[in-house]
């Protein structure tokens, strides 16, 4: 399962903990808010590219993912961000 491998790798690199079932995200649409939150946080805390995250999270092409981030970032209050 590509997504679970990606999530495990991201958790290892960032010292994150998953508090939900990752399988739930696999069946979600490319622009699902949960996926966009993961990408946003990966962009802030790692050097993973949009191409890599788009591919690993099954979100289409990097330009699509890039178009989702500004709207997400505007909607987020400061402070802790919940991924799921």
Steps between C-alpha positions, in 0.01 A plus 500: 500500500674807372311749719572316825868475411502875430326580826740281695797667332364848574432409863851368539657813352286747696439311824124516436253259654193376314182495702265377229477220249704594194299261284213746528690748282571260216143504375460876522503737205820667384412834660372362831567748781684236703745441215550873449580542871761227476660664196498840667675370806749297297587815306558695821697236687687300235670540164264264320397641163148555374567239232593246766203575725252511211620161383521335840162629623328425166402863450559540128766733367713741702339808344160384626637455850669842482165659409339351814756632749431877496133451582587253775760731652253791507244290688738371769512678835840529662608233742484123496371337187314170510566282198188286522 
